[in-house]
Amino acid sequence: MSKITVPPFDPLTWKQADVDVHVATRDGEFAGFVEFDGVAHLVRDAQGAELGSFSDLDAARRALETSHESHSKARGSVLPAVFRRRPRRARA
């Protein structure tokens, strides 16, 4: 019997939006993009934060995928804000 492993998240889907722009989505939601400025491939995440500059497109794509993997792992270990609040004291 073969064992099937499923990643804890869906992989990024890439589409070329323009000659120098590649856009990533996950589950139909915007995940980030890679833009070639003539010298290097610049990577930005879904919030527009710059993740780095890379010499080739494959390395830039891997950087965005890696950032999503580490973000989803970190997000799973943090309690939601509602559970992090301190209980309030009752006033007499």
Biopython code that builds the backbone (N, CA, C, O; Angstrom):
import numpy as np
from Bio.PDB.StructureBuilder import StructureBuilder

atoms = [
    (1, "MET", "N", (0.838, -1.163, 0.000)),
    (1, "MET", "CA", (0.000, 0.000, 0.000)),
    (1, "MET", "C", (0.896, 1.242, 0.000)),
    (1, "MET", "O", (1.862, 1.317, 0.759)),
    (2, "SER", "N", (0.574, 2.199, -0.842)),
    (2, "SER", "CA", (1.373, 3.419, -0.902)),
    (2, "SER", "C", (0.833, 4.441, 0.087)),
    (2, "SER", "O", (-0.360, 4.484, 0.388)),
    (3, "LYS", "N", (1.739, 5.250, 0.575)),
    (3, "LYS", "CA", (1.384, 6.273, 1.541)),
    (3, "LYS", "C", (1.306, 7.616, 0.830)),
    (3, "LYS", "O", (2.237, 8.012, 0.129)),
    (4, "ILE", "N", (0.199, 8.307, 1.014)),
    (4, "ILE", "CA", (0.016, 9.609, 0.385)),
    (4, "ILE", "C", (0.230, 10.684, 1.435)),
    (4, "ILE", "O", (-0.371, 10.657, 2.510)),
    (5, "THR", "N", (1.099, 11.632, 1.104)),
    (5, "THR", "CA", (1.324, 12.751, 2.015)),
    (5, "THR", "C", (0.748, 14.011, 1.383)),
    (5, "THR", "O", (0.905, 14.251, 0.186)),
    (6, "VAL", "N", (0.094, 14.791, 2.188)),
    (6, "VAL", "CA", (-0.510, 16.032, 1.722)),
    (6, "VAL", "C", (0.119, 17.183, 2.485)),
    (6, "VAL", "O", (0.167, 17.154, 3.715)),
    (7, "PRO", "N", (0.606, 18.200, 1.776)),
    (7, "PRO", "CA", (1.183, 19.341, 2.492)),
    (7, "PRO", "C", (0.115, 20.031, 3.330)),
    (7, "PRO", "O", (-1.070, 19.947, 3.007)),
    (8, "PRO", "N", (0.515, 20.714, 4.402)),
    (8, "PRO", "CA", (-0.453, 21.374, 5.267)),
    (8, "PRO", "C", (-1.086, 22.610, 4.635)),
    (8, "PRO", "O", (-1.929, 23.256, 5.257)),
    (9, "PHE", "N", (-0.701, 22.938, 3.434)),
    (9, "PHE", "CA", (-1.240, 24.096, 2.735)),
    (9, "PHE", "C", (-1.248, 23.793, 1.242)),
    (9, "PHE", "O", (-0.532, 22.908, 0.774)),
    (10, "ASP", "N", (-2.043, 24.517, 0.520)),
    (10, "ASP", "CA", (-2.075, 24.365, -0.930)),
    (10, "ASP", "C", (-0.868, 25.067, -1.535)),
    (10, "ASP", "O", (-0.437, 26.106, -1.034)),
    (11, "PRO", "N", (-0.322, 24.507, -2.609)),
    (11, "PRO", "CA", (0.825, 25.166, -3.242)),
    (11, "PRO", "C", (0.401, 26.469, -3.927)),
    (11, "PRO", "O", (-0.777, 26.689, -4.209)),
    (12, "LEU", "N", (1.371, 27.303, -4.180)),
    (12, "LEU", "CA", (1.086, 28.545, -4.894)),
    (12, "LEU", "C", (0.810, 28.238, -6.361)),
    (12, "LEU", "O", (1.407, 27.333, -6.944)),
    (13, "THR", "N", (-0.098, 29.003, -6.940)),
    (13, "THR", "CA", (-0.384, 28.924, -8.373)),
    (13, "THR", "C", (0.175, 30.190, -9.000)),
    (13, "THR", "O", (-0.092, 31.296, -8.529)),
    (14, "TRP", "N", (0.962, 30.024, -10.074)),
    (14, "TRP", "CA", (1.630, 31.159, -10.700)),
    (14, "TRP", "C", (1.016, 31.475, -12.057)),
    (14, "TRP", "O", (0.668, 30.573, -12.819)),
    (15, "LYS", "N", (0.887, 32.769, -12.348)),
    (15, "LYS", "CA", (0.444, 33.237, -13.667)),
    (15, "LYS", "C", (1.308, 34.418, -14.060)),
    (15, "LYS", "O", (1.674, 35.250, -13.230)),
    (16, "GLN", "N", (1.627, 34.473, -15.349)),
    (16, "GLN", "CA", (2.414, 35.595, -15.849)),
    (16, "GLN", "C", (1.452, 36.712, -16.233)),
    (16, "GLN", "O", (0.696, 36.590, -17.197)),
    (17, "ALA", "N", (1.488, 37.799, -15.471)),
    (17, "ALA", "CA", (0.575, 38.913, -15.685)),
    (17, "ALA", "C", (1.074, 39.866, -16.764)),
    (17, "ALA", "O", (0.277, 40.518, -17.439)),
    (18, "ASP", "N", (2.383, 39.945, -16.925)),
    (18, "ASP", "CA", (3.006, 40.803, -17.933)),
    (18, "ASP", "C", (4.356, 40.190, -18.274)),
    (18, "ASP", "O", (4.734, 39.166, -17.706)),
    (19, "VAL", "N", (5.068, 40.794, -19.177)),
    (19, "VAL", "CA", (6.369, 40.270, -19.596)),
    (19, "VAL", "C", (7.315, 40.131, -18.405)),
    (19, "VAL", "O", (8.100, 39.185, -18.332)),
    (20, "ASP", "N", (7.232, 41.081, -17.474)),
    (20, "ASP", "CA", (8.164, 41.103, -16.353)),
    (20, "ASP", "C", (7.502, 40.924, -14.984)),
    (20, "ASP", "O", (8.127, 41.207, -13.962)),
    (21, "VAL", "N", (6.247, 40.460, -14.948)),
    (21, "VAL", "CA", (5.527, 40.292, -13.678)),
    (21, "VAL", "C", (4.880, 38.907, -13.616)),
    (21, "VAL", "O", (4.169, 38.501, -14.536)),
    (22, "HIS", "N", (5.136, 38.188, -12.519)),
    (22, "HIS", "CA", (4.527, 36.883, -12.250)),
    (22, "HIS", "C", (3.770, 36.996, -10.932)),
    (22, "HIS", "O", (4.321, 37.453, -9.931)),
    (23, "VAL", "N", (2.500, 36.576, -10.934)),
    (23, "VAL", "CA", (1.636, 36.726, -9.765)),
    (23, "VAL", "C", (1.318, 35.359, -9.181)),
    (23, "VAL", "O", (1.020, 34.412, -9.910)),
    (24, "ALA", "N", (1.383, 35.266, -7.855)),
    (24, "ALA", "CA", (1.095, 34.019, -7.148)),
    (24, "ALA", "C", (-0.239, 34.133, -6.410)),
    (24, "ALA", "O", (-0.559, 35.164, -5.819)),
    (25, "THR", "N", (-1.009, 33.035, -6.463)),
    (25, "THR", "CA", (-2.247, 32.958, -5.695)),
    (25, "THR", "C", (-2.270, 31.627, -4.946)),
    (25, "THR", "O", (-1.609, 30.662, -5.331)),
    (26, "ARG", "N", (-3.043, 31.606, -3.878)),
    (26, "ARG", "CA", (-3.274, 30.362, -3.131)),
    (26, "ARG", "C", (-4.755, 30.315, -2.808)),
    (26, "ARG", "O", (-5.289, 31.239, -2.194)),
    (27, "ASP", "N", (-5.418, 29.251, -3.214)),
    (27, "ASP", "CA", (-6.870, 29.117, -3.024)),
    (27, "ASP", "C", (-7.622, 30.302, -3.622)),
    (27, "ASP", "O", (-8.643, 30.729, -3.081)),
    (28, "GLY", "N", (-7.123, 30.832, -4.734)),
    (28, "GLY", "CA", (-7.779, 31.947, -5.398)),
    (28, "GLY", "C", (-7.503, 33.310, -4.787)),
    (28, "GLY", "O", (-7.995, 34.322, -5.287)),
    (29, "GLU", "N", (-6.724, 33.352, -3.712)),
    (29, "GLU", "CA", (-6.397, 34.614, -3.048)),
    (29, "GLU", "C", (-4.988, 35.055, -3.432)),
    (29, "GLU", "O", (-4.086, 34.227, -3.565)),
    (30, "PHE", "N", (-4.803, 36.366, -3.609)),
    (30, "PHE", "CA", (-3.501, 36.927, -3.938)),
    (30, "PHE", "C", (-2.480, 36.567, -2.858)),
    (30, "PHE", "O", (-2.743, 36.738, -1.667)),
    (31, "ALA", "N", (-1.313, 36.066, -3.280)),
    (31, "ALA", "CA", (-0.281, 35.646, -2.326)),
    (31, "ALA", "C", (1.017, 36.436, -2.465)),
    (31, "ALA", "O", (1.849, 36.408, -1.559)),
    (32, "GLY", "N", (1.205, 37.134, -3.569)),
    (32, "GLY", "CA", (2.418, 37.904, -3.785)),
    (32, "GLY", "C", (2.776, 37.935, -5.257)),
    (32, "GLY", "O", (2.047, 37.409, -6.098)),
    (33, "PHE", "N", (3.915, 38.561, -5.564)),
    (33, "PHE", "CA", (4.335, 38.628, -6.960)),
    (33, "PHE", "C", (5.845, 38.767, -7.077)),
    (33, "PHE", "O", (6.541, 39.123, -6.126)),
    (34, "VAL", "N", (6.321, 38.474, -8.274)),
    (34, "VAL", "CA", (7.730, 38.641, -8.623)),
    (34, "VAL", "C", (7.783, 39.587, -9.815)),
    (34, "VAL", "O", (7.071, 39.399, -10.802)),
    (35, "GLU", "N", (8.627, 40.596, -9.715)),
    (35, "GLU", "CA", (8.777, 41.574, -10.787)),
    (35, "GLU", "C", (10.244, 41.628, -11.208)),
    (35, "GLU", "O", (11.138, 41.716, -10.366)),
    (36, "PHE", "N", (10.481, 41.576, -12.520)),
    (36, "PHE", "CA", (11.841, 41.680, -13.043)),
    (36, "PHE", "C", (12.090, 43.130, -13.415)),
    (36, "PHE", "O", (11.369, 43.692, -14.239)),
    (37, "ASP", "N", (13.112, 43.746, -12.812)),
    (37, "ASP", "CA", (13.396, 45.163, -13.063)),
    (37, "ASP", "C", (14.496, 45.387, -14.097)),
    (37, "ASP", "O", (14.998, 46.501, -14.247)),
    (38, "GLY", "N", (14.864, 44.335, -14.801)),
    (38, "GLY", "CA", (15.920, 44.437, -15.800)),
    (38, "GLY", "C", (17.250, 43.927, -15.294)),
    (38, "GLY", "O", (18.137, 43.610, -16.086)),
    (39, "VAL", "N", (17.400, 43.842, -13.973)),
    (39, "VAL", "CA", (18.631, 43.376, -13.351)),
    (39, "VAL", "C", (18.374, 42.172, -12.455)),
    (39, "VAL", "O", (19.113, 41.189, -12.497)),
    (40, "ALA", "N", (17.320, 42.254, -11.641)),
    (40, "ALA", "CA", (17.023, 41.199, -10.674)),
    (40, "ALA", "C", (15.516, 40.988, -10.555)),
    (40, "ALA", "O", (14.714, 41.826, -10.967)),
    (41, "HIS", "N", (15.161, 39.846, -9.980)),
    (41, "HIS", "CA", (13.757, 39.515, -9.728)),
    (41, "HIS", "C", (13.422, 39.923, -8.290)),
    (41, "HIS", "O", (13.973, 39.367, -7.339)),
    (42, "LEU", "N", (12.520, 40.894, -8.136)),
    (42, "LEU", "CA", (12.129, 41.407, -6.831)),
    (42, "LEU", "C", (10.855, 40.699, -6.376)),
    (42, "LEU", "O", (9.901, 40.574, -7.144)),
    (43, "VAL", "N", (10.843, 40.241, -5.132)),
    (43, "VAL", "CA", (9.713, 39.483, -4.599)),
    (43, "VAL", "C", (8.998, 40.313, -3.537)),
    (43, "VAL", "O", (9.632, 40.897, -2.659)),
    (44, "ARG", "N", (7.670, 40.356, -3.629)),
    (44, "ARG", "CA", (6.838, 41.019, -2.624)),
    (44, "ARG", "C", (5.720, 40.065, -2.211)),
    (44, "ARG", "O", (5.174, 39.333, -3.036)),
    (45, "ASP", "N", (5.392, 40.087, -0.922)),
    (45, "ASP", "CA", (4.334, 39.203, -0.429)),
    (45, "ASP", "C", (2.967, 39.861, -0.614)),
    (45, "ASP", "O", (2.868, 40.924, -1.227)),
    (46, "ALA", "N", (1.920, 39.235, -0.089)),
    (46, "ALA", "CA", (0.553, 39.716, -0.277)),
    (46, "ALA", "C", (0.323, 41.094, 0.346)),
    (46, "ALA", "O", (-0.563, 41.825, -0.096)),
    (47, "GLN", "N", (1.100, 41.455, 1.355)),
    (47, "GLN", "CA", (0.970, 42.764, 1.990)),
    (47, "GLN", "C", (1.880, 43.814, 1.360)),
    (47, "GLN", "O", (1.867, 44.973, 1.776)),
    (48, "GLY", "N", (2.664, 43.425, 0.368)),
    (48, "GLY", "CA", (3.557, 44.354, -0.312)),
    (48, "GLY", "C", (4.941, 44.454, 0.301)),
    (48, "GLY", "O", (5.765, 45.248, -0.153)),
    (49, "ALA", "N", (5.209, 43.653, 1.334)),
    (49, "ALA", "CA", (6.532, 43.679, 1.959)),
    (49, "ALA", "C", (7.554, 43.023, 1.031)),
    (49, "ALA", "O", (7.303, 41.953, 0.476)),
    (50, "GLU", "N", (8.698, 43.666, 0.867)),
    (50, "GLU", "CA", (9.740, 43.124, -0.005)),
    (50, "GLU", "C", (10.439, 41.952, 0.683)),
    (50, "GLU", "O", (10.905, 42.071, 1.817)),
    (51, "LEU", "N", (10.506, 40.825, -0.016)),
    (51, "LEU", "CA", (11.131, 39.619, 0.531)),
    (51, "LEU", "C", (12.558, 39.424, 0.038)),
    (51, "LEU", "O", (13.295, 38.601, 0.580)),
    (52, "GLY", "N", (12.948, 40.167, -0.977)),
    (52, "GLY", "CA", (14.320, 40.055, -1.458)),
    (52, "GLY", "C", (14.443, 40.237, -2.947)),
    (52, "GLY", "O", (13.459, 40.438, -3.660)),
    (53, "SER", "N", (15.676, 40.161, -3.397)),
    (53, "SER", "CA", (16.033, 40.318, -4.799)),
    (53, "SER", "C", (16.834, 39.088, -5.208)),
    (53, "SER", "O", (17.756, 38.684, -4.500)),
    (54, "PHE", "N", (16.488, 38.491, -6.344)),
    (54, "PHE", "CA", (17.103, 37.231, -6.759)),
    (54, "PHE", "C", (17.540, 37.294, -8.220)),
    (54, "PHE", "O", (16.956, 38.013, -9.031)),
    (55, "SER", "N", (18.570, 36.533, -8.531)),
    (55, "SER", "CA", (19.122, 36.572, -9.885)),
    (55, "SER", "C", (18.270, 35.821, -10.901)),
    (55, "SER", "O", (18.319, 36.124, -12.093)),
    (56, "ASP", "N", (17.490, 34.843, -10.442)),
    (56, "ASP", "CA", (16.649, 34.113, -11.396)),
    (56, "ASP", "C", (15.228, 33.934, -10.854)),
    (56, "ASP", "O", (14.991, 34.029, -9.649)),
    (57, "LEU", "N", (14.300, 33.678, -11.759)),
    (57, "LEU", "CA", (12.892, 33.579, -11.430)),
    (57, "LEU", "C", (12.592, 32.411, -10.494)),
    (57, "LEU", "O", (11.774, 32.553, -9.585)),
    (58, "ASP", "N", (13.229, 31.270, -10.693)),
    (58, "ASP", "CA", (12.980, 30.104, -9.841)),
    (58, "ASP", "C", (13.343, 30.381, -8.376)),
    (58, "ASP", "O", (12.602, 29.995, -7.471)),
    (59, "ALA", "N", (14.455, 31.035, -8.147)),
    (59, "ALA", "CA", (14.864, 31.372, -6.779)),
    (59, "ALA", "C", (13.878, 32.350, -6.152)),
    (59, "ALA", "O", (13.573, 32.244, -4.964)),
    (60, "ALA", "N", (13.379, 33.296, -6.934)),
    (60, "ALA", "CA", (12.408, 34.269, -6.432)),
    (60, "ALA", "C", (11.096, 33.574, -6.057)),
    (60, "ALA", "O", (10.500, 33.881, -5.025)),
    (61, "ARG", "N", (10.655, 32.649, -6.888)),
    (61, "ARG", "CA", (9.433, 31.895, -6.586)),
    (61, "ARG", "C", (9.598, 31.060, -5.321)),
    (61, "ARG", "O", (8.699, 31.004, -4.482)),
    (62, "ARG", "N", (10.746, 30.416, -5.191)),
    (62, "ARG", "CA", (11.009, 29.613, -3.987)),
    (62, "ARG", "C", (10.983, 30.478, -2.726)),
    (62, "ARG", "O", (10.508, 30.039, -1.679)),
    (63, "ALA", "N", (11.492, 31.702, -2.828)),
    (63, "ALA", "CA", (11.503, 32.605, -1.670)),
    (63, "ALA", "C", (10.087, 32.922, -1.214)),
    (63, "ALA", "O", (9.814, 32.950, -0.013)),
    (64, "LEU", "N", (9.184, 33.162, -2.159)),
    (64, "LEU", "CA", (7.806, 33.449, -1.786)),
    (64, "LEU", "C", (7.141, 32.212, -1.197)),
    (64, "LEU", "O", (6.413, 32.313, -0.210)),
    (65, "GLU", "N", (7.382, 31.055, -1.789)),
    (65, "GLU", "CA", (6.819, 29.801, -1.267)),
    (65, "GLU", "C", (7.334, 29.534, 0.144)),
    (65, "GLU", "O", (6.561, 29.156, 1.025)),
    (66, "THR", "N", (8.621, 29.725, 0.361)),
    (66, "THR", "CA", (9.223, 29.502, 1.684)),
    (66, "THR", "C", (8.646, 30.465, 2.710)),
    (66, "THR", "O", (8.407, 30.079, 3.854)),
    (67, "SER", "N", (8.422, 31.707, 2.316)),
    (67, "SER", "CA", (7.859, 32.679, 3.261)),
    (67, "SER", "C", (6.449, 32.272, 3.665)),
    (67, "SER", "O", (6.050, 32.482, 4.811)),
    (68, "HIS", "N", (5.696, 31.696, 2.746)),
    (68, "HIS", "CA", (4.344, 31.238, 3.063)),
    (68, "HIS", "C", (4.380, 30.013, 3.971)),
    (68, "HIS", "O", (3.538, 29.879, 4.859)),
    (69, "GLU", "N", (5.340, 29.124, 3.759)),
    (69, "GLU", "CA", (5.469, 27.941, 4.619)),
    (69, "GLU", "C", (5.791, 28.354, 6.044)),
    (69, "GLU", "O", (5.160, 27.878, 6.987)),
    (70, "SER", "N", (6.769, 29.237, 6.209)),
    (70, "SER", "CA", (7.160, 29.644, 7.556)),
    (70, "SER", "C", (6.057, 30.470, 8.210)),
    (70, "SER", "O", (5.858, 30.389, 9.422)),
    (71, "HIS", "N", (5.341, 31.261, 7.421)),
    (71, "HIS", "CA", (4.244, 32.060, 7.967)),
    (71, "HIS", "C", (3.108, 31.168, 8.451)),
    (71, "HIS", "O", (2.531, 31.420, 9.509)),
    (72, "SER", "N", (2.782, 30.130, 7.687)),
    (72, "SER", "CA", (1.686, 29.246, 8.093)),
    (72, "SER", "C", (2.077, 28.420, 9.316)),
    (72, "SER", "O", (1.218, 28.113, 10.143)),
    (73, "LYS", "N", (3.350, 28.052, 9.450)),
    (73, "LYS", "CA", (3.808, 27.325, 10.643)),
    (73, "LYS", "C", (3.746, 28.228, 11.862)),
    (73, "LYS", "O", (3.278, 27.812, 12.922)),
    (74, "ALA", "N", (4.213, 29.459, 11.717)),
    (74, "ALA", "CA", (4.207, 30.397, 12.838)),
    (74, "ALA", "C", (2.784, 30.753, 13.229)),
    (74, "ALA", "O", (2.472, 30.879, 14.413)),
    (75, "ARG", "N", (1.925, 30.914, 12.236)),
    (75, "ARG", "CA", (0.541, 31.264, 12.517)),
    (75, "ARG", "C", (-0.157, 30.152, 13.287)),
    (75, "ARG", "O", (-1.005, 30.433, 14.134)),
    (76, "GLY", "N", (0.179, 28.904, 13.012)),
    (76, "GLY", "CA", (-0.447, 27.788, 13.701)),
    (76, "GLY", "C", (-0.037, 27.683, 15.153)),
    (76, "GLY", "O", (-0.766, 27.085, 15.944)),
    (77, "SER", "N", (1.104, 28.243, 15.538)),
    (77, "SER", "CA", (1.585, 28.121, 16.909)),
    (77, "SER", "C", (1.184, 29.302, 17.791)),
    (77, "SER", "O", (1.441, 29.278, 18.995)),
    (78, "VAL", "N", (0.567, 30.325, 17.226)),
    (78, "VAL", "CA", (0.202, 31.511, 17.987)),
    (78, "VAL", "C", (-1.296, 31.472, 18.275)),
    (78, "VAL", "O", (-2.104, 31.168, 17.398)),
    (79, "LEU", "N", (-1.644, 31.782, 19.505)),
    (79, "LEU", "CA", (-3.060, 31.823, 19.868)),
    (79, "LEU", "C", (-3.724, 33.044, 19.252)),
    (79, "LEU", "O", (-3.085, 34.085, 19.102)),
    (80, "PRO", "N", (-4.996, 32.930, 18.896)),
    (80, "PRO", "CA", (-5.714, 34.104, 18.403)),
    (80, "PRO", "C", (-5.754, 35.190, 19.467)),
    (80, "PRO", "O", (-5.651, 34.891, 20.657)),
    (81, "ALA", "N", (-5.899, 36.429, 19.064)),
    (81, "ALA", "CA", (-5.868, 37.567, 19.980)),
    (81, "ALA", "C", (-6.902, 37.442, 21.092)),
    (81, "ALA", "O", (-6.650, 37.867, 22.219)),
    (82, "VAL", "N", (-8.044, 36.873, 20.793)),
    (82, "VAL", "CA", (-9.096, 36.756, 21.800)),
    (82, "VAL", "C", (-8.643, 35.897, 22.982)),
    (82, "VAL", "O", (-9.106, 36.114, 24.102)),
    (83, "PHE", "N", (-7.755, 34.934, 22.763)),
    (83, "PHE", "CA", (-7.269, 34.081, 23.837)),
    (83, "PHE", "C", (-6.044, 34.652, 24.540)),
    (83, "PHE", "O", (-5.675, 34.168, 25.610)),
    (84, "ARG", "N", (-5.407, 35.666, 23.968)),
    (84, "ARG", "CA", (-4.215, 36.250, 24.567)),
    (84, "ARG", "C", (-4.537, 37.364, 25.547)),
    (84, "ARG", "O", (-3.656, 37.802, 26.286)),
    (85, "ARG", "N", (-5.759, 37.824, 25.570)),
    (85, "ARG", "CA", (-6.125, 38.930, 26.461)),
    (85, "ARG", "C", (-6.086, 38.484, 27.913)),
    (85, "ARG", "O", (-6.367, 37.331, 28.241)),
    (86, "ARG", "N", (-5.733, 39.421, 28.764)),
    (86, "ARG", "CA", (-5.766, 39.152, 30.198)),
    (86, "ARG", "C", (-7.203, 39.280, 30.692)),
    (86, "ARG", "O", (-7.952, 40.141, 30.230)),
    (87, "PRO", "N", (-7.576, 38.433, 31.617)),
    (87, "PRO", "CA", (-8.932, 38.574, 32.164)),
    (87, "PRO", "C", (-9.046, 39.889, 32.934)),
    (87, "PRO", "O", (-8.100, 40.315, 33.597)),
    (88, "ARG", "N", (-10.191, 40.513, 32.841)),
    (88, "ARG", "CA", (-10.422, 41.773, 33.530)),
    (88, "ARG", "C", (-10.935, 41.509, 34.943)),
    (88, "ARG", "O", (-11.642, 40.536, 35.204)),
    (89, "ARG", "N", (-10.555, 42.403, 35.832)),
    (89, "ARG", "CA", (-11.039, 42.290, 37.213)),
    (89, "ARG", "C", (-12.423, 42.913, 37.317)),
    (89, "ARG", "O", (-12.717, 43.933, 36.694)),
    (90, "ALA", "N", (-13.236, 42.293, 38.094)),
    (90, "ALA", "CA", (-14.571, 42.845, 38.336)),
    (90, "ALA", "C", (-14.443, 43.993, 39.331)),
    (90, "ALA", "O", (-13.712, 43.898, 40.316)),
    (91, "ARG", "N", (-15.149, 45.054, 39.065)),
    (91, "ARG", "CA", (-15.130, 46.199, 39.977)),
    (91, "ARG", "C", (-16.198, 46.025, 41.036)),
    (91, "ARG", "O", (-17.290, 45.526, 40.762)),
    (92, "ALA", "N", (-15.871, 46.443, 42.252)),
    (92, "ALA", "CA", (-16.818, 46.314, 43.365)),
    (92, "ALA", "C", (-17.754, 47.477, 43.435)),
    (92, "ALA", "O", (-18.615, 47.525, 44.314)),
]
sb = StructureBuilder()
sb.init_structure("model")
sb.init_model(0)
sb.init_chain("A")
sb.init_seg("    ")
for serial, (resi, resn, name, xyz) in enumerate(atoms, 1):
    if name == "N":
        sb.init_residue(resn, " ", resi, " ")
    sb.init_atom(name, np.array(xyz, "f"), 0.0, 1.0, " ", f" {name:<3s}", serial, name[0])
structure = sb.get_structure()
